[in-house]
Amino acid sequence: MLDTSPIAFPGDPAYDAATGVFNLAGPAHPAAALTATGLADVRAAISHASARGQGVRIHTTGHSAGAATSMTGALLIRPILPGGVEIDPNRRLARIPAGTPWSAVVQAAAPHGLAAPHGTSGTVGAIGYLLHGGVSLYGRKLGLAANHIRSVELITADGHVRCVSAAEDPELFWAIRGGGGGFGVVTAVEIDLFPVTDLIAGAAFWSWEHAEDVVGTWYDWTLHAPDEVSTSLRVMNLPDLPEIPPMLKGGPVVCVAGVALAAACARDLLDPLRKIGEPVLDTWQDCGPEVVPDVHMDPDEPGTFIGDHLLLAEPGREGIAAFLRMTGEGSGSPLIAAELRQLGGRMAVAAPAGGVLNRLDARLAYMGAGVPELRGTPEEIIEHCDKVRAALGPWDTGRTAPGFVKGLDRPRGHLSEADVRAVERVRARVDPDGLFRGDAMPETMIVP
Ligand SMILES: Cc1cc2nc3c(=O)[nH]c(=O)nc-3n(C[C@H](O)[C@H](O)[C@H](O)COP(=O)(O)OP(=O)(O)OC[C@H]3O[C@@H](n4cnc5c(N)ncnc54)[C@H](O)[C@@H]3O)c2cc1C
């Protein structure tokens, strides 16, 4: 008999621990749940579910809970495996066990002068992010984070531990990188790290009187920006909370945040911006990679996050003006943050050995998010998201980045129809009885 963690049921504190989610908009209510702390736990949970005809669901932090389908009747596995992040500085590799947040990877790699392809939040789970493509803060130089996966260790429905890579089951290795889940429980991944020597990162905020000039200057710069720099432009309308710096409260501010892998490249952006007007807060500075997960100042406490996402073609000044009109002062927007994230560079280039999702064919990613505990009802937030969506409609590519879709009702279009079918064939091979079916991200909009 294997020594495994017990499966927990509603009412049990272990159930609450396993089902907790970062995005409270999508509470998890499976029939049973388990925090798996070893491979034996995962295997035992799979056979428990299989014997009862239950579906198996997986989550780590619940950052994507708002977009998850119902877990009713399912067994939820939260894999938190031991061992910690292992760094091989000579081969520039990190082995990341399931359950690891990006902050732990970044802190382990930084003493070696190495950085990881993480996004804007250190609390996001590395594996969930990587499996969904991963739009990194270094993305314009590195491309989608999933392209930097060397191998994936997973336990499939038959209970086997498989290590897939370009050499071992390349078809599954292709499908699992961006295919939307539903293949099994990933227990570890190995990824490439990259050296950083001349890093500058931060966020600068301006009061609304400078918004039009800041946004226009940023946008014009993005048209010819070097790949070394990845930035975002945000309109933020922050609540009066003690943890928010006072100069950022009391009305919308506009923020340019990001990272440059060559400090001089960032100055070409920051110098003209700083001449427009004194930022009310400016954290851009030379730094090491350990600082980067904090520069975007994403929330790190759970909350109810409701929002929307589009991948945009070149919006021109007209599209940028529409974005400002719908999210800034006088718009009546209940959104706490509305963002245009710079894509292009290597993000737009297909990686020859990449997964099914290996590039984003768009100029900017739009994300908007509201928090009903702080401003607006859920209905008002969604209604406003729909208005922004309509205003940005002329530049909507119809595509989406899987990690950014916030709600089940929001359109998705991550993959082409042919790729969706090809991924389905791989799923059917590794999970013939559809045990993990509920974990596969639904495609509500297929792009030809
Ligand atoms: C504040 C915030 C900032 C973000 N910033 C970025 C960003 O900069 N770039 C970006 O690309 N995305 C970003 N995201 C989106 C994030 O990448 C996705 O939400 C991602 O899916 C989170 O992974 P998770 O494991 O933390 O979340 P979870 O909700 O726990 O998991 C999401 C899904 O990942 C899969 N999964 C997780 N763990 C495993 C496992 N061990 N085995 C198999 N499947 C697994 C499951 O299908 C699960 O449903 C952000 C999200 C938030 C809330």
The ligand as an ORCA input file, in Angstrom:
! r2SCAN-3c Opt
* xyz 0 1
  C      -1.978     38.878    -11.505
  C      -1.748     38.019    -12.735
  C      -0.682     38.320    -13.572
  C      -0.451     37.547    -14.719
  N       0.577     37.875    -15.565
  C       0.785     37.139    -16.676
  C       1.827     37.464    -17.604
  O       2.550     38.445    -17.434
  N       1.972     36.685    -18.703
  C       1.172     35.604    -18.929
  O       1.356     34.910    -19.939
  N       0.188     35.264    -18.075
  C      -0.025     36.014    -16.977
  N      -1.056     35.676    -16.139
  C      -1.897     34.544    -16.478
  C      -1.285     33.233    -15.949
  O      -0.168     32.877    -16.709
  C      -2.338     32.138    -16.065
  O      -3.402     32.485    -15.235
  C      -1.753     30.771    -15.700
  O      -2.614     29.772    -16.169
  C      -1.584     30.661    -14.207
  O      -1.086     29.408    -13.843
  P      -1.339     28.890    -12.351
  O      -0.874     27.515    -12.280
  O      -0.791     29.914    -11.420
  O      -2.922     28.990    -12.283
  P      -4.011     27.851    -12.030
  O      -5.331     28.552    -12.155
  O      -3.731     27.123    -10.791
  O      -3.825     26.870    -13.235
  C      -4.287     27.205    -14.523
  C      -4.321     25.970    -15.368
  O      -2.989     25.533    -15.584
  C      -2.969     24.117    -15.631
  N      -2.032     23.634    -14.624
  C      -1.542     24.280    -13.539
  N      -0.676     23.495    -12.901
  C      -0.612     22.325    -13.571
  C       0.101     21.104    -13.426
  N       0.983     20.907    -12.429
  N      -0.122     20.112    -14.318
  C      -0.975     20.268    -15.332
  N      -1.676     21.396    -15.546
  C      -1.487     22.413    -14.682
  C      -4.353     23.616    -15.409
  O      -4.958     23.396    -16.673
  C      -5.036     24.793    -14.747
  O      -6.406     24.838    -15.021
  C      -1.312     36.450    -15.020
  C      -2.387     36.162    -14.164
  C      -2.618     36.947    -13.038
  C      -3.813     36.643    -12.187
*
